[in-house]
């Protein structure tokens, strides 16, 4: 065989070997890395993977007619596996950042989120919230103490007036003490109907002291009521991140929300997980919780009677996207399918199923 015929023969042989190998590579199942992060990636009642990101990926894979296999990894291991190419795509709640973009590629973002604030649930608010503050243990104990003081002053006056002024403070002990209790009450409030008045010198001295003491008692009692109502209203004045300073906020350590609160120098209390943080707010141990909006919406549906009010304000916005190794041949196709899936009506139904309306 001449040299001119040998070269094309070798080329044809190599091409014939390469094509099956290329086809085998294209048809091989994709390794899809995932890490649990409800409601984007989680296991359902049957033990199968489900969630916003998982359901979206299944839709994309069906459109691509592409086989795949899930590989569960820890979060840091997942990022390292994408960077090294040990997985073909990472599916979850991965935030697009400049640092990560330098390590690997992202497809088109499929979900925009950010931090939100959860506050204690207030179904009625307004007048009811203010009235509820009047029935706290501290307030009721104050009223009881005032009643005992009025009774003490009334008994003291009855002792010195019952014989010298039987027309107004006489009768049975219950009647006499009742009359003197009434006198102490109207004197303290400066109403002074004049229907009861001491006539003896000791009685008038008691009355004089009680008049001045009553001014102080009324002022203190009014201040207590005002304080209770003011504190109650202040607890409901968190309407956005600008209202967080001065309050104690629940969060989770080493998260975007914790960094935000630290940078803004807002008093914070760390909890091991989101559920614990939200339950602490429901018990009013802290004033609010700051965390990723989508995750709080999902957890909030599971709290039942401890459900919070998630404020509409969203700040420190983030974008979620699938991650792929640099120069992945699947990036353009997956990005196109993400756009097609998120623009369909089924996407809104998917979000409502996991996050509610």
Secondary structure, 3 states (H helix, E strand, C coil): CCHHHHHHHHHHHHHHHHHHHHHHHHHCCEEEEECCECCCEEECCCCCEECHHHHHHHHHHHHHCCCEEEEECCHHHHHHHHHHCCCCEEECCCECCHHHHHHCEECCCCEEEEEEEEECCCCCCHHHHHHHHCCCHHHHHHHHHHHHHHHHHHHHHHHHHCCCCHHHHCCCHHHHHHHHHHHHHHHHCCCCCCCCCCCCHHHHHHHHHHHHHHHHHHHHHHHHHHHHHHHHHHCCCCCCHHHCCCCCEEECCCCHHHHHHHHCCCCEEECCCHHHHHHHHHCCCCCEEEEEHHHHHHHHCCCHHHCCEECCCCEEEEEECCEECCCCCCHHHHHHHHHHHHCCHHHHHHHHHHHCC
